[in-house]
């Protein structure tokens, strides 16, 4: 055989990691180290129970951590298992949720608990697709439960994580745009997968759980919407926005929708130490909750009075007197609720509303929307 016919085998050479891969690895390592040193001691972080973690994730949607803590603790004391949630009376779950708002969340959660009892023998599923299939659980929540409770390399993307990633990678496009949003999901996945590799797992047995929580924690404590604390950020050296002076301009969320002013009259109507209340129907905001009779009025009228606006309720009141004014916000609405005390001209008159007369003690057992709960507090 001639020397020309001999071919030497090519050595197996690992592909050289890209700059992006190196950055992802460096970020994952730095975030895991920072979280191990700086994570807040939150009650749901003391457990790997997927039910408890699920409850915390649903409560934390649109709600601050400091508000959620007492709600979560009270909930877990009263409904400590999936079965207890599945079997609870609707009025009970609404009362436990009272004040958190977005009540569709709690109704979806009970329906999902019932699905778990019927389809999964009462055990919370660990498979990502099965978690995602549960009522009220989207891609973010499924990723949170899979990674935090089961330490699976599944990404998550919420407002805090979006802010962190757009700044770290200098992404100037609107994160709500489809292409940009998928880019952010891809980055989030690359980070949690990097955290799950063998090197990280040797020192971080809960690497996936801690990586995802570190991104949320960084956004909540350091990489905040306004006045971020870049000087103490553990990943500032790898942050494009920090190096280019664009921290304050990212993420680029576009123009905010202008707030809409809305005005309501509410009436505290008393007869023989009982108060008239009504339950909101299914399919509307705050469905199934109780409230005092009320109606919306034109906020542009110079001086609207209850005497000229009461007809839609079909109630005849004796000279309503002001009790209080409550201002609150629901999404983009700025709401002013003027509250009046009154008595009915004829308490036996039937109204078109599904009303009931309740004692003060009975009122305190019912779930009310936040604004009407403030009215109840005024009554003692």
Secondary structure, DSSP 4 states (H G I P E B T S, - for coil): --GGG--PPPP--PPPPPHHHHHHHHHHHHHHHHHHHH----GGGG---HHHHHHHHHHHTTS-HHHHHHHHHHHHHH--SHHHHHHS-HHHHHHHHTTS--THHHHHHHHHHHHHHHHSTTSPP-SHHHHHTSTT--HHHHHHHHHHHH--------HHHHHHHHHHTT--S-TTSHHHHHHHHHHHHHHHHHHTSHHHHHH-TTHHHHHHHHHHHHHHHTS-SSS--GGG-TTGGG-HHHHHT-TTT-S---PPPPPEEEEEEEEEEEETTEEEEEEPPTTSTTTT-EEE-EEEE-TTSTT--HHHHGGGGT--EEEEEEEEEEEEEETTEEEEEEEEEEEESSTT---SS-EEEE-HHHHTTS-B-HHHHHHHHHT-
